[in-house]
Amino acid sequence: MTDTTTFPDPIYRDTVLAPLFEGVKRHYARDMDAINRAHLVMLAETGTLGPDDARRIARALCDIEAETDLTRLTYTGEHEDYFFLIEAELCRRLGDLGGALHTARSRNDMDHTLFKMALRVRAGALLEQIHHLTDRLITKARLETATLIVAYTHGQPAQPTTFGHYLAAVIEVLQRDAARLDAAMEGLEHCPMGAAAITTSGFSIDRVRVAALLGFVAPLLNSYGCIAAVDYVTALYSAIKLTFLHLGRVIQDLQFWSAFEVGQLYVPNSLVQISSIMPQKRNPVPIEHLRHLASVTVGRCDTIVNTMHNTPFTDMNDSEGEVQQAGYGALASGGRVLDLLAAMLPACSINKARVRRNMDAACVTITELADTLVRDEGLTFRQAHEISAQTARAVIAAEQPLGEGFGAFAQAFAAEVGRAPDLRREAFADAVAPETFVARRDRPGGPAPAALDAALTGYQTGLDQLVKRSLDRKLRHAGAAAARADAFARLLEV
């Protein structure tokens, strides 16, 4: 049977090739030019190409860059993709020499190098946003070290702590998330170039030189893994997913705390929307946007990771253009969450009067009464717990603040122990005061001022170290760009 069809089929062109072409224009054209220049420098330095040929190709690459307006390029189907368009343009200008640039490389190693170069910029920007949020939270936590809040467990008032102590917990998780993302980004710092299609090349290429010119730490060693492994993708998006999964839990607390019935968190007017019909409403809608954007980000990360599931361990489109570009949506929505949260959380404040009322209504300091009875009355904790539980039930039933419940306490104590307590009324009131509760929790990690200050100092040190790692990567990338430009310029001078 004779096949009279020609490539590309119009449907394939419109549904696959044209969108991919647009994606390369938007995301990879600049990096492809960088790869072309770095590879040409290496071919010249290793003697794979002679100086005259290298100079002619270098000049043609410069001319193509100067004369190509990416915004006006449209996919016609004349060439399979952007790579072949550039190669065709080289051949139009240089004849057969134009094809020499592709010596000892493949679109396989080029593609994964392109993806890593694009990801390291985008992930680096996201990591900088996480660092910025962490810095804002550390500053806010220091301002709120003495600001009392009600801590909840299982959706119920549990114990008093401080807003600073709560934020410190958020900071700890965020720093672990940042460390995971930082580690995942190290997977982007090894270069696939030189792997060619699968098995490297018979030419005397210098993989180390190309990696350095493109800002990588070193080549990715195994050439099969260079074109088959996708752990640089799955590790990165898994780390991003966890960051927003964890932040989503904090956002959920903000929603709960700002509810009218709780009223613990005050969101300023600049971040509150009103109802079109109900004049009394103050809707902290940014919290809802934070929540759904965090969830969207988690879902987008899952899309990327799950696309890799049950794919063959080889070069394949499942890990390439379409999927890579889809992943950038996760970075975009995640960045919006980080920017909004970094602005909103420091702007919020705690409604101290409402916190005090909630503390009084829920007996959240009663644990310290039990602890005090163990220390000062010599009771077992189980005895102290029973006395405290009876006291809490009595004052809650009477709608009485715990600090005014000495009579109920004395009655419960006598019933359990068979004598009057040594603890006097003033000492009882001090024991159940929230300020006392916090001050006595002075062990490492607790909310007492000295313990919290030590923790925040440690978080700042950790942040400084992570920021330095990010800066070192950026400086290496920038230095490589400068070195590549110098080496390429020398080709033109030959």
Helices and strands as residue ranges (DSSP letters): H 10-12, I 13-17, H 18-27, H 29-45, H 51-67, G 70-72, H 82-94, G 95-102, H 107-143, E 148-153, E 156-162, H 163-186, E 190-191, H 207-213, E 218-219, H 223-228, H 231-257, E 265-266, G 269-271, H 285-307, G 317-319, H 321-347, E 349-350, H 352-362, H 366-377, H 381-397, G 402-404, H 406-417, H 425-431, H 434-440, H 449-493
